[in-house]
């Protein structure tokens, strides 16, 4: 098998979720959706497929440099794009379903896989993220970002992340009015220093100049130390908005870092960006083979967001106040695994096991299972096996306390044999009395 085929299979296999991982996903989704519902965010489902023309204006404006859409050519001669952002799909649905006539602000909860060609760290590779996201349309004030950050933060905490290690990184990156005021002195500062920059930063100066601020090269970091700061050039509207968000974070007692070097050029977010990251303490350890390895001061972004008004306007065709935030499911899963946390609670050990013998008993078993479910008694069954002995072996292996045995005679008599796994003591009980009998027995 070729290397490209191996890579394709690896990429496809990423989307499989075996039971243990799926339990984790459901746990995080439940925490997220319950909190979002409390704050008035309503679930919305949008298409996985999109018309590639939707992204034309966004690409021309340079808002999709980090996430170029994945275009699929069909045998019908029609090009389709895979969903690359749940928020962009909401903008399209907003127009298609004429939501502009509804009372605003509109608050949406969305989730699902997004596919894109990523250019953050390389020349481009196929990538995806599972997003749990919030989108608020029609609220121009800072309460929009504040609510979104609140839900994301509390959802991470409820999912098992230590909130004392969380930190919000935030920056106002200037609107259309004040961005030119910052851009002119910023470029004037770096152009005379062009040949002292690394090759990557020289390219950034032409395309995404603020990326120089986060270069890892020692010389570039020294050069950018005295570069103009965007906070000195913000218009009054941007200053007021940023101040409002920070006041909300103070009120909610959330740890944050106002970072004037935090820009997301090439992303869908504009004028205000935020990330929620978890900083791993020096004493945190992971299992690396048999030896624990320390992770000093490392951090990982678990959620991100900000203003998306420009993207919304380009898709909808008119001014649109939009704030959005997404939790990155894979990052939450990785961080819990690395710090030794439980990804999810272990499934509850079943206390009751149903065994059957014969076709009539197998048919009657479904009705018996339904009666047990209605009586709120959890039960495990193995209807595909024919040997009672093999079924009882399964009951012992999974640690069940009681086995219900339904054979041909019991099926005809509407009874069932109740057997204690540990002692082997058993008695025959009428099926209509079974739920009541088991509730008393299991309370002991």
Secondary structure, DSSP 8 states (H G I E B T S, - for coil): --HHHHHHHHHHHTT---HHHHHHHHHHHHHHHHHHHHTT-EE----SEE-GGGGHHHHHTTTTSSEE--EEE-TTS-EEEE---HHHHHHHHHHHTTGGGS-S-EEEEEEEEEEEEE-SSSS-EEEEEEEEEEEEES--STHHHHHHHHHHHHHHHHHT--GGGEEEEEEEEE-TTTHHHHHHHHHHHHHTTGGGS-HHHHHHHHH-GGGGGG---HHHHHHHTTS--GGGG--HHHHHHHHHHHHHHHHTT--EEE-TT---TTSS--EEEEEEEEE--TT-EEEETTEEEE-TT-EEEEEEEEE-HHHHHHHHSS---EEEEEEEHHHHHHHHHHTT--SS------SEEEEE-SHHHHHHHHHHHHHHHHTT---EE-TT---HHHHHHHHHHTT-SEEEEE-HHHHHHTEEEEEETTT--EEEEEGGGHHHHHHHHHH-
